[in-house]
Amino acid sequence: LKVNEYKLDVAEEREVWIKNGELYKTEDYKAIWNISKDKLGCIASNQYNIIQHNDVVNSLTKALENLNIKFNSKLREDTHRIFMDVEFEDAKIELKEVGEEFTCGMRLINSYDKTTGLIIVPMLKRLVCSNGMVMKVFSKGYAIRHNQKLVGDFEAIIERTLNEMINNSENLKIMINKCI
């Protein structure tokens, strides 16, 4: 899919009201409401920032396009979370000794229910395995907490993260250069 072709859940902040003999609005917490599903994602502190699924998926797609990396992606929603697996089309590892072949890529995860922040991790997918395999072999993953002060420019954040992941791993750097 190309940028902006994703139709993902959208969340918004709502007030939290507490009944303790009387009904009153709490100033310390807010509700994160998944308006697409019309369900509560979570109750969060006022420091929590919503990171919209569409924003990060479109930003990741655009960042990969800006880096001229050919890729395929699969996107899955699960309640208030998304999982986007990105495979780099030309990045393959062959282990001739054991007759195995892997493709390389990354996994993006985001949630509206505080189960995860925004997470980007390198991924290896075993080609004979239909469910894939995620490994943190090449480099560490990157996470952005929803309560961090966000710049708002996810494309720049994700592009910087991709560059850091690539530059921190010689193996990944070689494979990315092959892709480009």
C-alpha positions as CSV (number, residue, x, y, z in Angstrom):
1,L,0.0,0.0,0.0
2,K,1.1,3.6,-0.6
3,V,1.0,6.5,1.8
4,N,-2.5,7.5,3.0
5,E,-4.2,4.3,1.8
6,Y,-4.5,2.9,5.3
7,K,-7.8,3.1,7.0
8,L,-6.9,2.5,10.6
9,D,-8.6,3.2,13.9
10,V,-8.5,6.7,15.3
11,A,-8.5,7.7,18.9
12,E,-9.3,10.8,20.8
13,E,-9.1,12.2,24.4
14,R,-12.2,12.4,26.5
15,E,-12.9,13.6,30.0
16,V,-13.0,11.2,32.9
17,W,-15.8,11.6,35.5
18,I,-15.7,9.9,38.8
19,K,-18.6,9.2,41.1
20,N,-17.7,9.1,44.8
21,G,-20.9,10.1,46.4
22,E,-21.0,13.0,43.9
23,L,-20.1,13.1,40.2
24,Y,-17.0,15.2,39.4
25,K,-14.5,15.6,36.6
26,T,-11.0,14.5,37.4
27,E,-8.2,16.8,36.3
28,D,-5.4,14.3,36.6
29,Y,-6.6,11.7,34.1
30,K,-8.2,11.4,30.7
31,A,-9.8,8.6,28.7
32,I,-8.3,7.5,25.4
33,W,-11.3,6.5,23.3
34,N,-11.0,4.5,20.1
35,I,-13.7,6.3,18.2
36,S,-13.5,3.8,15.3
37,K,-14.5,0.9,17.5
38,D,-16.5,3.1,20.0
39,K,-14.6,1.6,22.9
40,L,-12.4,2.8,25.7
41,G,-8.7,2.2,25.0
42,C,-7.5,3.1,28.4
43,I,-7.5,5.7,31.3
44,A,-4.2,7.6,31.1
45,S,-2.5,10.4,32.9
46,N,-2.7,13.9,31.4
47,Q,1.0,13.4,30.3
48,Y,-0.1,10.7,27.8
49,N,-0.1,11.7,24.2
50,I,-2.1,9.8,21.6
51,I,0.0,8.6,18.7
52,Q,-2.4,7.9,15.9
53,H,-1.9,4.7,14.0
54,N,-2.4,6.4,10.6
55,D,0.4,8.9,11.4
56,V,3.0,6.4,12.2
57,V,2.2,3.9,9.4
58,N,2.1,6.7,6.8
59,S,5.3,8.1,8.2
60,L,7.1,4.8,8.1
61,T,5.9,4.2,4.6
62,K,7.1,7.7,3.5
63,A,10.4,7.4,5.3
64,L,11.1,4.1,3.5
65,E,10.2,5.6,0.2
66,N,12.4,8.6,0.9
67,L,15.3,6.2,1.6
68,N,14.5,4.4,-1.7
69,I,14.1,1.1,0.1
70,K,11.8,-1.4,-1.8
71,F,9.5,-3.1,0.6
72,N,6.3,-5.1,1.1
73,S,4.2,-4.6,4.2
74,K,1.4,-6.5,6.0
75,L,-0.7,-4.7,8.5
76,R,-2.8,-6.2,11.3
77,E,-5.1,-4.5,13.8
78,D,-5.7,-6.2,17.2
79,T,-8.3,-4.5,19.4
80,H,-6.4,-1.1,20.1
81,R,-3.0,-2.2,18.6
82,I,-1.5,-2.3,15.2
83,F,1.3,-4.5,14.0
84,M,3.0,-3.6,10.7
85,D,5.5,-6.0,9.3
86,V,7.8,-4.6,6.6
87,E,9.9,-6.8,4.5
88,F,12.8,-5.4,2.4
89,E,12.2,-7.0,-1.0
90,D,15.9,-7.5,-1.9
91,A,17.3,-8.3,1.5
92,K,17.8,-12.0,2.0
93,I,20.1,-14.1,4.2
94,E,20.9,-17.6,3.1
95,L,22.3,-20.0,5.6
96,K,23.6,-22.7,3.1
97,E,25.0,-24.9,5.9
98,V,21.4,-25.6,7.2
99,G,19.5,-24.8,4.0
100,E,17.5,-21.9,5.5
101,E,16.6,-18.6,4.0
102,F,15.5,-15.4,5.7
103,T,14.2,-12.0,4.6
104,C,14.9,-8.9,6.6
105,G,12.7,-6.0,7.6
106,M,11.2,-4.4,10.6
107,R,8.1,-4.5,12.8
108,L,6.2,-1.4,13.8
109,I,3.8,-1.6,16.8
110,N,1.5,1.0,18.3
111,S,-1.4,1.0,20.7
112,Y,-4.2,3.1,22.2
113,D,-4.4,1.0,25.4
114,K,-1.0,1.6,27.0
115,T,0.1,-2.0,26.2
116,T,3.0,-0.6,24.1
117,G,4.4,2.7,23.1
118,L,5.5,3.2,19.5
119,I,8.0,0.4,18.8
120,I,10.2,-0.3,15.8
121,V,12.3,-3.4,15.9
122,P,14.4,-5.2,13.2
123,M,12.8,-8.4,12.0
124,L,14.0,-11.6,10.3
125,K,11.4,-13.8,8.6
126,R,12.1,-17.4,8.0
127,L,10.9,-18.1,4.5
128,V,9.7,-21.7,5.1
129,C,7.7,-20.4,8.1
130,S,4.3,-18.9,7.5
131,N,4.1,-16.9,10.8
132,G,7.6,-15.4,10.6
133,M,10.0,-14.8,13.3
134,V,11.0,-11.5,15.0
135,M,14.5,-11.3,16.3
136,K,16.5,-8.5,17.9
137,V,19.7,-9.9,16.4
138,F,21.1,-7.0,14.3
139,S,20.5,-4.1,16.6
140,K,18.3,-2.9,19.4
141,G,14.7,-1.8,18.8
142,Y,13.5,1.7,19.3
143,A,10.5,2.8,21.3
144,I,8.8,6.1,21.8
145,R,6.6,6.4,24.9
146,H,3.3,8.0,24.5
147,N,4.0,10.3,27.4
148,Q,7.2,11.7,25.9
149,K,7.1,15.2,24.5
150,L,6.6,14.5,20.8
151,V,7.9,16.7,18.0
152,G,4.9,15.9,16.0
153,D,6.9,15.1,12.9
154,F,6.8,11.3,12.9
155,E,8.3,11.0,9.5
156,A,11.5,12.7,10.7
157,I,11.5,10.6,13.9
158,I,11.0,7.4,12.0
159,E,13.6,8.3,9.3
160,R,16.1,9.1,12.0
161,T,15.3,5.8,13.8
162,L,15.7,3.9,10.6
163,N,19.1,5.5,9.9
164,E,20.2,4.8,13.5
165,M,19.2,1.2,13.2
166,I,21.0,0.8,9.9
167,N,24.2,2.7,11.0
168,N,24.4,0.7,14.3
169,S,24.6,-2.6,12.6
170,E,27.1,-3.6,9.9
171,N,25.0,-6.6,8.8
172,L,21.9,-4.5,8.5
173,K,23.9,-1.7,6.7
174,I,25.1,-4.2,4.1
175,M,21.6,-5.6,3.5
176,I,20.1,-2.1,3.2
177,N,22.7,-1.1,0.7
178,K,21.8,-4.1,-1.4
179,C,18.2,-3.1,-1.3
180,I,18.9,0.5,-2.4
